[in-house]
Amino acid sequence: MLKEYRTIKEVVGPLMLVEGVEGVKYDELVEIQQPGARMKHGKVLTINEDKAVVQLFEGSQGLQIANASAKFLGKSLDLAVSEDMLGRVFNGLGTPIDGGPEIIPDKRVDINGVAINPAARDYPSEFIQTGVSAIDGLNTLVRGQKLPIFSASGLPHAELAAQIARQAKVLKSEDKFAVVFAAIGITFEEANFFTESFKSTGAIDRTVMFMNLANDPAVERIATPRMALTAAEYLAYEKDMQVLVIMTDLTNYAEALREVSAARKEVPGRRGYPGYLYTDLATIYERAGRIKGRKGSVTQIPILTMPEEDKTHPVPDLTGYITEGQIILDTELNRRGVMPPINVLPSLSRLKDKGIGRDKTREDHADVLNQLFAAYARGKDARELAVILGDAALSKTDKIFAAFAERFENEYVGQGFETDRTVMETLELGWTLLKTLPRTELKRIRQAYLDKYWPIEE
């Protein structure tokens, strides 16, 4: 029998103090009932002897502690999971908000999940095609990887996220592919953009969407990514699907964590974020991966905005330690209309070599990748030199590389948000651009591949 407590003593922001409690556990769900008012929900944050601090999901506005009661439910926050979740839209706490019927669950799962035993992890190796050349060709995404996108305020990361969600697929596999999309602390306009984008292209049929808006409580924001990952793990490990999880914006998640930490009067760390920010982010990112003996996988693309484009800000900085690379969006490319504005030189996928090559993409992929990087870097240097000293200071070869860099940005990177390129189209485009350079300058491509893909008789 669940016991009701009428000993609510204090409410401060999203936190509530209940005294005289017995047998209450950390993370336990709480129902707060008040006559004539809608029921509120919360969870236990801390317990000290017979006192419990409860974190409210809906906020404390309108709560009158004199006639309110708290009921502890003896369980933590969970999600009703079923394959019927595909094609549906939920709020940040897993309640359907698309007007459809309630989900009839196969089971209910604790959203905090269970850590994957490192010995049970399988190494990521299969290529995932996103249809975006700057990613597929140069910073390849691999099944089971966690590859974040670092953006900044005003950059089109929402459009890139929607494009990847629409286009992503695992090549040379008959396995079902699904996308779990978590929007964290976004505006109503952004939420409407994502929903309409998926519906208009039919991508919604293979997508589970979790929407947490900017005016929703901070506590819901903390639960949203875990809701999404719980759904992804169910589809991957119990329904044998290849699942791509896209989460935007993780910076809003960290801000919510900071807000709740301040309400709890915890000692702040860097820039006011709690000292356990690294550990907390790791509990999200480390839920990506493959498990030996299981067909399914969970791949993550978390998107986060860097305040003032500062890579040393705690959120991108700590994310970089946990994840396997980063895709960086660039303000200058965005200003010049290169879409998506991916700056490929500082971007990195640490597992790209595991997902490319013979039987995965194509035998020449690694060589083309290295040559494109080298040629673009040289071309950018030549352009910068021309700005300082003028075109007359450039050699004939430097001018060719500068022109290559321009075409590379406009044609290879700047494909727009509606173009879906296969990896073969990306590789062929790479060769087309490389053929504008002197053949003798292609020093990073093996002679056998040069002879095969650029015969001398041309």
N, C-alpha and C positions, 0 to 999 in steps of 0.2 A: 504494500500500500504506500503510494507516494504521499509524502507529508507536505502540507502547506505551511509556510512561515509568514507570520504577520509582524516580523521584526525587522523590516526595512528601516534603517536608521539614517541613511544619507545617500544623496544622488549628486554626483559631480560630473557634468558633461555626459559621456557615454557610460560612466561607471556607477555602480550601485553597491552599497554595503548592506549585507544581511547578517544579523547576529543570531547566536543561539542555534547554529546549524549542527547536525550530526550526520556522519557517514557521507559527507559530500566529497566528490573527487574533482581534481583538476580537469578542465575542459568539458565538464558536464553541462548539458543543456538545461536552461531554466525557462519557465513560463511565468510571466508577470501579469496577474489579473487585477483589474480595477473595475468596480461597478459602473456600468454605463459607458465603458470605454473599450476600445479594441485591444485584444490581448497582445502583449509585447513578448519578445523572446530575447534570450541572452545566453551567455556561457560563462562558466566559472574561470576566472583568471588566476586568482590566488586564494589560498586558504591559510588562515593563521588561527590555530586552536579552534574556537567555535565561530569564527568570523569568516565570511566568504565575500570576496570582491567579484561582482558580476559585470560582464561587459555586455551592454545592450545592443542588439542588432538594429532596432528601429530608432534609436535615440531616446532621450528622456523627456522630450517636450510633452507637456500635459500630464505627466505622471505625478500623482499626489500620494506620497508615501504613507499618509495617515490611514488611508483605507485600501491600500494595495497589498496584495499577497504574492509570495514567490513560491513556485513549486519546482523542485529539483527532479529531473526526469530519469536520472540514473544512466544516461547514455550521452555520447558526444555527437557532434553534428555529423549527419550522414547524408548520402545521396541515393535516391531510388534509381537503379540502373536497369536498362533494358535496351535491346537493339532498336526498339521503337523510338529511342531518343534521336536517331538520325532524322534530319529534316525539321527538327523542332528548335524553338528559341526559349531560353530560360532566363530568369533573373540571376543575380549573383549568389543566391542561396538555393538554386536548383528548382524553383517553382516555375512552371510553364507560364509564359506571358504572351503567347502567340494566338490565344483564343482557342487552341486545340484541347482535346481531352486530357485528363490526368494520365500520367504514365503508369501502366500496370507493371510494377517492377518484378524482375527476376529475383532480385534481392536488394537489400540496403547495405551500403558500404561506407565505413568510416572515411571521411574525406582526408584525414591526415595520412592515410596510406601506411605502407610498411616499407622500410628501406630494402633495396635490392641487395642481396648478399653479393659482395664483389666476386666471389668465386663462381657465382651462377651467371655473371654477366658474359654475354657474347660480344665479340669485338665488332663495332660498326664496319660494314664493308660494302653494302649495296647502294648504288647511285640513285638519288631521287632527282627527277627532272622537274624543275620549277617553271621552265619556259622562259626564264630571265637569263640572258646571255652572260651578264656580268657575274651571276652566281654559278650557273651551270658550267660555263667555260673556264672561269678563273678561280672561283672560291666555292668549289663543289660541295653540295649538301649530301650527307651520307645517312642512310637509314639507322636510327638509334642515336644520332648526334644531337647536340644542343648548340645551335648557331645563332647568336643574338644579332639583332640589327640595332646599331647605335644611330639615333637620329637627333634632331634638335627642333625646337619650337618653330612652326611654320613650314617645315619640310614635309613632303607628301608620303610619310611612312604609312598612313592609312590606306592610300591607293596601292602602295607596294604590297602591304599585307593582304589586301583583298585580291590582288592579282595572283599572288602565290597560292592563296587558298583556292582560287578558281582553277588554276592550271596544274598544280603539283600532281605527280604520279610516279610510281615505282616502275622502272622499265623492266621488260623481260620477266614479268611476274604475273601470275594469274590470281594472286591474293587480292582480296578486297581492300580498297583504299578509302580511308575516311579522314575528315578534317574536324578537329575540335577547336573552335574559335572562342577565345575569352577576351572580352572587351572590359577593361578595368578603368573606371573613373573617367569615361569618355562623355562627350556632350550628346544631347539628343540628336543633333544633326549628324554626327559621326555614326551613331547607332543606326539611324535611318539609312545612311549611305551603305553601311555594311549589309544590312538586311536586304535592301533593294538590289544591291549588286549581286548577292548570292541568289536571290530569287529570279532575277532577270536572266541569269545564265544557266539556271538549273543546278548550280553547285550546291544549293541548299539541301538537295536530296541526299547528299553524302556528308552533310555537315551538322555538327551539334554546336549551337551557339549559346554562350553565356554572356549576358549583357548587364554590366554594372555601370550605372550612369553617375555623372559627377555630383548629382544632388542626392544620391543614395548614401546611407550611413557608412562611415569609415570601416566599421567592423565587417560589413558585408563585402567591402573591397578586399579585405584580408582573406575572406573565405573563397572568393571567386576563382583564383587560379587553382586552388586545391580541388574545387568542384570540377573544373575542366579536366584536371589531370586524373581524377578518380574515374570520370567517364571514359577518358582515353585508355587508362589501364584496363578497364573492363572490356572495351572493344578490342584491345590488342591481345590481351593474354587469355581471355575467355572466349572471344569470337574470332580469333586468329586474323585480325585485320592489321594492315599497316596504317598507323595513325600519325598524322602530323598535327601537332598542337601549336597554334599561333596565339600568343598573348600580347596584348597591347593595352595599356602602357604600363610596364613594370615600375616606372618611376612613380606613378600614381599609387601603386601598391606600397612602395617604400614610404611615401608621404603619409599614407594612412597608418602605417606601422609607427612612424614617428609621432603622429598625433595621439595614438593610443598610449604610447610609451610616456609621453609628456603628461597625459591625464593620470597615469599610474605613479607619477613623480619619480620615475627611474632616472638614474644618473645618465646624462646624455653622452654619446660618443662624438665622432667627427660630424661637424655641421648639425648637431642636434639629433642625429639618428641614433637609435639604441645601439649599444655595444654588441648586441647579438645579431646585427643586420646580416653579416656574412653567413652565419649559421642558418638564419631564417631563409635567405635566398637559396642556400644550398639544399634545403629541404624541398624546394620547388624544382630547381634545375636538375638535381640528381635523380628525379623520377623519370628522366628520359633514359632510353636504352633498349637493349635486346637481352632476352634471357635464354640460356641454353635449353634446348628441348621444346621451346615455344616458337610457333611460326610468326606470331605478331610482334610488333615493335612500336615504341613511342619515340617520335622525333620532335624536338622542340625548336621553334623560332620565336624566342621572346623579343619583343620590341620595347626599347626604352629611350626616352628623350633625355639628352644631356643638358642640364641647365647651363646656358651660356656656352654651349659646345665644349664643355670642360670634361675631357676624358679622365681627369683625376678626381672628378666628383665621386663620392662614395658608391653610388649605385652602379655606374659603368665600370668603375675601378674594381669593385669586388666581383661584379659579374664576369669580368675578364679573367679572374683567377679560377672561376669555377667552370666556365664553358670552354668550348673547343674552337675559339676564334671569334671573329666579329665581322659583320658587314657594316660599313660606315657610309652614311649619307652626307653629302657635302653641300654647304650653302652656296659656294661659288658656282658649282655645276647647276644647281637649282636656279640660280639667278640667270644663267645663260640658257635655260630652257632644256637642259639635258635631262630627260626623264626615262627611267628613274635615276636620280642624281647619285649613283653609287660611285664613290671614290675607290677604285680597285687597288691602288697602291698600298694604302694603310690597312685595307681589308685583308682578312686572313681566314682560311678554313684549315685548321690543323689536321683534319682527316681527309683532305681532298685527294691525296695520293692513294687512299684506300678504296675510293669509289670510281676511279677512272682507269682507262687502259683497255687492253684486249679483253673481249668477252663481257665488258662492263659498259664502256662507251665506245671508244675506238683506240686503236694502237698508238696513234700519233697525238692523243689528247695531251699528255704530260709535256711533250716537246713544244706543241703549239702554245700551250699555257705559258710555259717559261719564256718563249720567244716574244709573245705578246706583252708580257710584263716588262721585259727588258727593252723592247722597242718603244713602248709607251713612256717608260721612265726617261729614256734618252730624248724622245720627242718633247716631253714637258721641259726638260732641261734646256733644250734648244730654243723653245718658245720664250722661256724666262730670260735667256741670254739676249734674244732679239729685242725684248722689251727694254733692257738696260742699254745695249750697245747698238741696236738697230739691225735690220736684216743684212746689211752689208758686212757685218762681223761674222755671219754664218758661212760655213763652207757649203758646197753644193749638197753634200751628204746630210749635213745638219738640217738644211731646208727640207729635204725629203722626209726626214724623221719628224720635223715639226708639222708638216702636212699630214703625215701618218697619224700623229697624236690627235689632230683635229678631226680627221675622219673616224678614228677609233672612238672618240667620245660621242660623236653625232650618230654614227651608224651602228656600232657594236654595243655601246653602253646605252645610248639614247634610243631605245626601241619603242618607247611609249608604254602605256599601261594596258593596252588592248592586244598587243602582239604576243602570241604564244609560239615560241621557237622550239623546235626539237633540238636535241643536243647535236644531231648531225648538221642541222642548219647553222647552229652556232659555230661548229668547227669549220664548215665551209666558208662562212663569213670571215672567220679568222684567217683562213688561207687567202681569201680574196684581198684582205687588207695587207697581209704580209707580202703579197706579190707586187705591191707598190714600192717595196724596198729593194735595194740591190740584192741579188741572190747571195752574193759573197758576205753580206751582213747578217745572214740568218745562221749564226754560229751556235745556236742552242738547239737546232733541229738536226737529228741524225741524217747522215747522207742517204740512207736507205729510204727514209720518209720523204726527203726532198725529191729524190728520183721518182718516187711513186706519186706524190701529190703535186709536184711542180717539175715535170719532165723538161729537159733542156731544150727539146725541139719546139717548145712554146716560144 
